[in-house]
């Protein structure tokens, strides 16, 4: 299918926006402890990406892995931003 790149780009745009909202809401409600869930999900997606036989699926799972792993960092950055905005 010649539209895989466009569809993947839309998926990336959607997930980045969704994760931004998710990080802000989770940190506001629960603090930083949800980072563990993002870490576990990221490692699981990374494992699935490595064992995948399809280049397309491997790419999709790899992207999801790094979105979740990056979210670990963002949870703590969001906490710092929240403190700065509250002061």
KARAMO-V382780 format. One line per field, one symbol per residue. psi: psi as a letter, one per 40 degrees, with the letter a starting at -180 (. if undefined). burial: + if it has 24 or more other ideal C-beta (glycine too) atoms within 12 Angstrom, else -. A space follows every 50 residues. Layout:
psi->???
burial->???
This chain:
psi->heeddddddddddddddddddddddddddeaededddddddddddddddd ehehdddddddddddddddddddddddddddddddd.
burial->--------------+---+--++--++----+-++--+--++--+---+- ----------++++++++++++-++--++--------
